[in-house]
Amino acid sequence: MKQLKIVIADDHDSSRKLLRHFVSLLPHYQVVGEAANGEELVQLIANEKPDIALVDIHMPNLDGMKAVKSCKELFPTLQVIFTTGCEDFAVEAFNVAAADYIVKPIEPPRLFSALEKARKLIQLHEQKEQKKAKRLDIKLVNSILFLPMEEILFIEKESRKTVIHTSDEKYETNEPLSELADRLEPFFLKTHRSYIINLKKIIKIEAVGETYWARFACCDKVAYISKLKIHDVQQKILQLHD
């Protein structure tokens, strides 16, 4: 069971300390930051990208409800548990798809139940994502190939053909490189006028003259990275591993 990251937002220091203490009693949750108002919460979520936010509603500068609405636009999978002294916002909390709504004073069993509910919602979302067929449908000569994108190392323009490379196969199609690029996941990048590479598969980049070679763990195939694209490649690989 993976550890979930939590942020706490409440304008009362004593409330934040109490919530932090309760969370510390559970093994699979970690508080990664605290905010004393809505503006701090928005910035904290943008920086930490937590799984769960425990949010009070009545806070200065920007109230918790408005802050959550703003955060949900950027991070729709964020699970929010409102921890408030007021019952009046329960319907609005439902409208922003809050995982739960706890009225203070907060008792540990009630909080633990809400956290477990949030965990199950996160797991459900992850399962749905895994079930999505992230594949590339490729028109071959007499058939259509349904190729999982994770299996693709790179795609190469070769004369009038486009060649899709996996670790042990290659498939030729007449579809232009640019059309395939539009259907690929964000972890693919056009690294050269004739190459699109799955950045997740790169294990080594070598400088070769005026260009660069991308190497992969599972085979001896290489793909080209132009000098103009090397910085973008390095930056995106770092982002993928954050």
N, C-alpha and C positions, 0 to 999 in steps of 0.2 A: 504494500500500500504506500503510494507516494506521499510525501509531505506537502501540504498545501500552505501557501503564503497568505497571511492575513494582515490587513491594515485596520486600525481603529481610529474613528473620528468622533470626538466628543470635546466640548469646550470646558468640561470639568476634569481637572487632573485626577481627582479621586476616582471618577468613573472609568477613565482610561486605565488606571492602575488595577482596578478591580477586574476589568475585562482581560487585561494582560495576564493577571494571576490565574483566572479561570482557564484561559487558553493554555497556559503552561502546564496544566494538569493533564492535558491530552497529548499523546505521543506523536500524532501525525499532523499537527498544526504548528505553524511558526509565525509569530508576530514580527513583521519586517518593517513596521513604521507606524507612527501616530500623527494625527492632525488635530488641531484645536479649532479649526473652522473649515467651512466648505471650500474656500480657495486653496488652503493647504492640502485638503483631501484630493482635489483634482490634480494638483501637481504631484502629490505622493503616488497616486495611482498611475499617472503617466510615467513616473520614474521606476517604480517597483513592479508594475504589472502583476498585481496580486490575483489570487484566485477568489478570495472572499474579502468583503469589506463590512465591518461592523460600524454602523453609522447612526449617530444621533441626528435628529431633525432640526431642533432649535439650536442653531449655532450662529455666531456673528459673521459679518462680511458676506457670506453666501450660505444659505441654509442647506441642511443635508439633503433634502429632496431635490432641490435645484442642482446641487453638485452631482448627485447620483444620475440625474437625467443627462447631464453633460458628459459624465464618464461613460454611461451606457452607449452613447452615440459612437464613442471611440473604441470601447471595449464591451461589445454586446454580450459576451459570455461571462462577464464579471458577475459573481453571485453576491447579492447585497442582503444583509440582515439588519433591519432597522432596530435600534435599541433606544427607545424614547419614553419619556414620561407622559406622553399624550396619545390617546386612542384615535384622535380625529383624522389621522392621515392613513388609516389602514386601507381604504379604497384606493387612494392615490398610489400607495405602495404596491398594491396589486397591479395597477396599471403600468408600473415600470418593471414588472416581473420580478419583484423582490422575492428572495427565497423564503423569508420569514419576517415577522413583525413582532418584536418583544416589547412589552410595556414594563417599564421599571417599577419597582426594584427587580433586578434580574437575579434569578436563582440559577445555580450551576446546572441542574438537570434540564431546565428550559433552554439554556444557551447550548448545551451539548446536543440536545435534540435538534435545534436549528442548524448547528454546524453539520450534523450528520445529514440533514436534509439537503443542505448546500452541496455537500460532498457527492451525494447521490445524483444531484442534478448535473454536476461537473462530469461525473462518470458517464452519465447518459449521453451528454453532449459528445464526449470523446468517442464513445461507442458508435454514435451516428456518423461522426467524421471518419472513423475507420471503415465503416461500411460503405461510404461513398466510393464509387469506383473512379478513382483518380487515374484515368487512363487516357491514352491518346488513340483515337480512332483513325487509322491510316488506310488510305485507299491503295491497294496493291494492284497488280495487273488484272487478276481475275477474282479478287477477294478483298475483304476488309479485315484488317488486323486490329484487334483490341489489345493494346499493349499498355500494361501498368507503367505509369510515368516513373515510378521509383526504379524500374529496371533499366531505364534509358541512361546511358552514359553521356552521349552527345549526338547531335544531329549535324550532318555535314552536306553541304552543297557540292556535288561532284558532277561537273559538266552540266547536262540538262536534267540530271536526276537529283533527288534528295535521298540521302542515306541515313537511316536511323540505326545507331550502334547500341547494342547491349554488350555484356561481357563476353558472350560466346556466339552472338549472331549479328547479322546486319540485314536490314530490310530496305529495299529500294521502292521509291514512289515517285510519281510525277507531280505530286503536290509541291508548290513552291515553299521554300524555307520560311518566307514571311508569313504564309498562311498557317503553317504548323506553329510558329512562334506565338501567334495570337491565342492558341488553345492550350498553351503550356502553363504549368504552375509557376509561382513567383520564384522558386528556387532554380529556375532555368535562366540563363543569361546569354544574349548574343555577344560573344567574345571576339568575334572576327567577322568579316563580311561573309565568310562561308561556314561559320560554326556557331552552334548554340550548345552550351554545356550545362549539364546537371551539376550545379556547384556542390551539392551534397556528396558527390562521388569523387571529387578531386582529393587526392592525398598528397600530391607534390606538384609544384610548379617550377620548371627549369627555364632559365634564360638560354636561348639558342639564337645567337646572332642578333638580329633586330626584332625578333619575336619571342614568344614564350610557348612552352609545351605544358599542357595539363596531363598529368598521369593519374592512373586509377589503380585501386588495390587489386582488382580481380583479373587483370589482363595486361598485355603489353601495348594496347592501343593508346594513341596520343591524340589530343585535340589542340588546336592552335588558339592562342590568345594574342591579340595584337598589342603593340606597345601602348596604344591609346586607351585600351580597355583594362590594362593590368591593375590600375588603382581601383576601378569599380569592382573588379573581381575580388580583390583582397578585402575591400570594405564589406561586400555582400556576404562573403564567407564568414567574416567575423560576426555579422549580424545573425546569421543562421545558427551560430554556436553560442549566442548570448542566452 
